[in-house]
Amino acid sequence: MTWLRSHASLPIRLRLLTDIMPADAVDDEEIATLREKVSRYNGVTQIKRKQRPTGVWGSNILGVGPSKSLGIKNIGTVSQYRRLLEMGVPPSDRAFQLANRLLFRLLSRDDDPKLLFEYRKSAKENPDVVDWARGQMHEASTAALTHAGHVEDPRVRGAGQRVANALSHFLRSDLTKKQIIKKGARYILPQEAHPPSLYSVALIAYMPSLQRERADFIERLVQFITQPAPKKPFVIMVGNKGFAPTTQILGDPMQNDSAGRPKDLPFSLHWMELLARLNALEASVSAQRELARFLKDCDDDGIWKGRRLKSFPKSSSGLVGFAFPLETSDKTTDLRRVDVTFRLAHIAKLAGLDLEFV
């Protein structure tokens, strides 16, 4: 803790106090001071300036980066919303209030064509895209709102139950045995298949009440997302159009090398956090292996000492860019180690491990 508080950025220093330190060891005045500073932090103000009065960012909802096929030029609303949360901005902030109006409309599957955002063009050419796109945005919006703590809002609870019902139907079906099928020269995920996504797993991970109420469903879900995933590349068929998979989870998404090191370090840390929130870290062989490797690379004070770290670890997918890195400068080796050290402490706290604070 001493090392992190000396080297970490304002958002991480704030979250050390709110998410990791014991409540009786935290100074409320220090938290209030850090929150005030975070509200004026450059990384926060830059995101807020990009938000439109309608609550949307980047004229899209799901974009994690530029996409020529969907006409996306900037990071979208869900990722920017969750980025502010990760940086410690309180859910009462005006930026969230603006975005919540939009997210709750997406939650209700409002049939306004304008709410298709980046899928409007595809939907005109292919009517089957409408329901599919609304389903994707419904899951993503629910994940964002649960991440913000709105888990007791009846609209969010209802949305979470609907997502869980669809997943439960899939997990009980024969589609889990043969998820992708060969059609012509390519493999496809049938339109009727509704596997877990990074968004649906996240929203369930942030809803402990749903986990308690539906223990059997959670057990089936954990079993599915920790089994080996198909290795063949596939596309998602929606009507006559194929979409590249982005957030779909057909099994364990973690990949590591022979030494147990993750091939996509930011994604692995985020996925381990979700597993910890689901009380499922021990169910994943790959997560246990990578966590052991992470801890092996920490010194006696818990500081991660990853090797050959010339810049921030990169993610090939960009799906977890909202969470990593929270540090803004990688000019020194210590700064490049801050995010991983913080994430490991957070995962340990969520997993209920005994922590020693130094």
NORKA-V415832 format. One record per backbone hydrogen bond with DSSP energy under -0.5 kcal/mol. NH is the residue of the N-H (numbers start at 0). CO is the residue of the C=O. E is the energy in kcal/mol with one decimal. If there is no record, write none. Layout:
nh=NH co=CO e=E
nh=NH co=CO e=E
This chain:
nh=4 co=0 e=-2.7
nh=5 co=1 e=-1.0
nh=6 co=2 e=-1.7
nh=7 co=3 e=-3.1
nh=12 co=8 e=-2.4
nh=13 co=9 e=-2.5
nh=14 co=10 e=-2.3
nh=15 co=11 e=-1.9
nh=16 co=12 e=-1.1
nh=17 co=13 e=-2.0
nh=18 co=14 e=-2.6
nh=19 co=14 e=-0.7
nh=19 co=15 e=-1.0
nh=20 co=15 e=-2.9
nh=24 co=21 e=-2.0
nh=25 co=22 e=-1.3
nh=27 co=25 e=-0.6
nh=30 co=26 e=-1.9
nh=31 co=27 e=-2.4
nh=32 co=28 e=-2.2
nh=33 co=29 e=-2.5
nh=34 co=30 e=-2.6
nh=35 co=31 e=-1.9
nh=36 co=32 e=-2.0
nh=37 co=33 e=-2.8
nh=38 co=34 e=-1.9
nh=39 co=35 e=-0.6
nh=39 co=36 e=-0.9
nh=40 co=37 e=-1.4
nh=43 co=40 e=-0.9
nh=44 co=40 e=-2.6
nh=45 co=41 e=-2.3
nh=46 co=42 e=-0.9
nh=47 co=43 e=-2.2
nh=48 co=44 e=-2.1
nh=49 co=45 e=-0.8
nh=49 co=46 e=-0.8
nh=50 co=46 e=-0.5
nh=50 co=47 e=-1.2
nh=51 co=55 e=-2.6
nh=54 co=51 e=-2.5
nh=56 co=59 e=-0.5
nh=59 co=56 e=-1.8
nh=66 co=71 e=-2.5
nh=70 co=66 e=-0.7
nh=70 co=67 e=-0.6
nh=71 co=66 e=-2.4
nh=75 co=62 e=-3.1
nh=76 co=56 e=-0.6
nh=76 co=59 e=-2.0
nh=77 co=60 e=-2.1
nh=79 co=75 e=-2.1
nh=80 co=76 e=-2.7
nh=81 co=77 e=-2.4
nh=82 co=78 e=-1.9
nh=83 co=79 e=-1.9
nh=84 co=80 e=-1.5
nh=85 co=81 e=-2.5
nh=86 co=82 e=-1.6
nh=87 co=84 e=-1.7
nh=88 co=83 e=-2.2
nh=92 co=89 e=-2.3
nh=95 co=92 e=-0.8
nh=96 co=92 e=-1.8
nh=97 co=93 e=-2.5
nh=98 co=94 e=-1.9
nh=99 co=95 e=-3.0
nh=100 co=96 e=-1.1
nh=101 co=97 e=-0.8
nh=102 co=98 e=-2.7
nh=103 co=99 e=-2.8
nh=104 co=100 e=-1.1
nh=105 co=101 e=-2.2
nh=106 co=102 e=-2.1
nh=107 co=103 e=-1.4
nh=108 co=105 e=-1.1
nh=109 co=104 e=-1.9
nh=114 co=111 e=-2.0
nh=115 co=112 e=-1.7
nh=116 co=113 e=-1.3
nh=118 co=115 e=-2.8
nh=119 co=116 e=-2.0
nh=122 co=118 e=-2.5
nh=123 co=119 e=-1.6
nh=124 co=120 e=-1.4
nh=125 co=121 e=-1.8
nh=128 co=125 e=-2.3
nh=129 co=126 e=-1.3
nh=130 co=126 e=-0.5
nh=131 co=127 e=-1.2
nh=132 co=128 e=-3.3
nh=133 co=129 e=-2.4
nh=134 co=130 e=-2.0
nh=135 co=131 e=-2.0
nh=136 co=132 e=-2.4
nh=137 co=133 e=-2.3
nh=138 co=134 e=-2.1
nh=139 co=135 e=-2.2
nh=140 co=136 e=-2.7
nh=141 co=137 e=-2.1
nh=142 co=138 e=-2.3
nh=143 co=139 e=-2.2
nh=144 co=140 e=-2.4
nh=145 co=141 e=-2.5
nh=146 co=142 e=-2.2
nh=147 co=143 e=-1.5
nh=148 co=145 e=-1.5
nh=149 co=144 e=-2.4
nh=150 co=148 e=-0.5
nh=152 co=149 e=-1.0
nh=155 co=152 e=-0.5
nh=156 co=152 e=-2.9
nh=157 co=153 e=-2.5
nh=158 co=154 e=-2.0
nh=159 co=155 e=-2.7
nh=160 co=156 e=-2.2
nh=161 co=157 e=-2.1
nh=162 co=158 e=-2.3
nh=163 co=159 e=-2.4
nh=164 co=160 e=-2.5
nh=165 co=161 e=-2.1
nh=166 co=162 e=-2.4
nh=167 co=163 e=-2.7
nh=168 co=164 e=-2.2
nh=169 co=165 e=-1.9
nh=170 co=166 e=-3.0
nh=171 co=167 e=-1.4
nh=172 co=169 e=-1.4
nh=175 co=172 e=-1.1
nh=176 co=173 e=-1.5
nh=177 co=173 e=-1.0
nh=180 co=187 e=-2.3
nh=182 co=185 e=-3.1
nh=185 co=182 e=-1.5
nh=186 co=232 e=-0.5
nh=187 co=180 e=-2.9
nh=188 co=234 e=-2.9
nh=189 co=178 e=-0.6
nh=189 co=187 e=-0.6
nh=192 co=189 e=-1.4
nh=197 co=246 e=-1.9
nh=200 co=196 e=-2.6
nh=201 co=197 e=-1.6
nh=202 co=198 e=-2.7
nh=203 co=199 e=-1.8
nh=204 co=200 e=-2.2
nh=205 co=201 e=-1.8
nh=206 co=203 e=-1.4
nh=209 co=206 e=-0.5
nh=210 co=206 e=-1.8
nh=211 co=207 e=-2.1
nh=212 co=208 e=-2.1
nh=213 co=209 e=-1.9
nh=214 co=211 e=-0.6
nh=217 co=213 e=-2.3
nh=218 co=214 e=-2.1
nh=219 co=215 e=-2.0
nh=220 co=216 e=-2.6
nh=221 co=217 e=-2.8
nh=222 co=218 e=-2.1
nh=223 co=219 e=-2.0
nh=224 co=220 e=-2.5
nh=225 co=221 e=-0.9
nh=226 co=223 e=-1.0
nh=234 co=186 e=-1.7
nh=235 co=242 e=-3.2
nh=236 co=188 e=-1.7
nh=236 co=234 e=-0.6
nh=237 co=235 e=-0.6
nh=237 co=240 e=-3.2
nh=240 co=237 e=-1.9
nh=242 co=235 e=-2.8
nh=244 co=233 e=-0.7
nh=248 co=195 e=-3.3
nh=249 co=247 e=-0.6
nh=251 co=226 e=-3.8
nh=256 co=260 e=-2.7
nh=259 co=256 e=-2.0
nh=262 co=254 e=-2.8
nh=263 co=254 e=-0.6
nh=267 co=263 e=-2.4
nh=268 co=264 e=-2.2
nh=269 co=265 e=-2.0
nh=270 co=266 e=-3.0
nh=271 co=267 e=-2.5
nh=272 co=268 e=-1.8
nh=273 co=269 e=-2.1
nh=274 co=270 e=-2.5
nh=275 co=271 e=-2.4
nh=276 co=272 e=-2.2
nh=277 co=273 e=-1.3
nh=278 co=275 e=-1.4
nh=279 co=274 e=-3.3
nh=282 co=279 e=-0.9
nh=283 co=279 e=-0.6
nh=283 co=280 e=-1.2
nh=284 co=282 e=-0.7
nh=287 co=283 e=-2.2
nh=288 co=284 e=-2.1
nh=289 co=285 e=-2.6
nh=290 co=286 e=-2.7
nh=291 co=287 e=-2.0
nh=292 co=288 e=-1.7
nh=293 co=289 e=-2.7
nh=294 co=290 e=-2.7
nh=295 co=291 e=-1.9
nh=296 co=292 e=-1.4
nh=297 co=294 e=-1.4
nh=298 co=302 e=-2.3
nh=301 co=298 e=-2.1
nh=304 co=296 e=-3.3
nh=309 co=307 e=-1.1
nh=320 co=317 e=-1.3
nh=322 co=319 e=-1.7
nh=323 co=319 e=-1.6
nh=335 co=331 e=-1.4
nh=336 co=332 e=-0.8
nh=336 co=333 e=-0.9
nh=337 co=333 e=-0.8
nh=338 co=334 e=-0.5
nh=340 co=336 e=-2.1
nh=341 co=337 e=-2.7
nh=342 co=338 e=-2.7
nh=343 co=339 e=-2.5
nh=344 co=340 e=-1.9
nh=345 co=341 e=-2.3
nh=346 co=342 e=-2.8
nh=347 co=343 e=-2.4
nh=348 co=344 e=-2.1
nh=349 co=345 e=-2.6
nh=350 co=346 e=-2.3
nh=351 co=348 e=-1.2
nh=352 co=347 e=-2.4
nh=357 co=355 e=-0.6
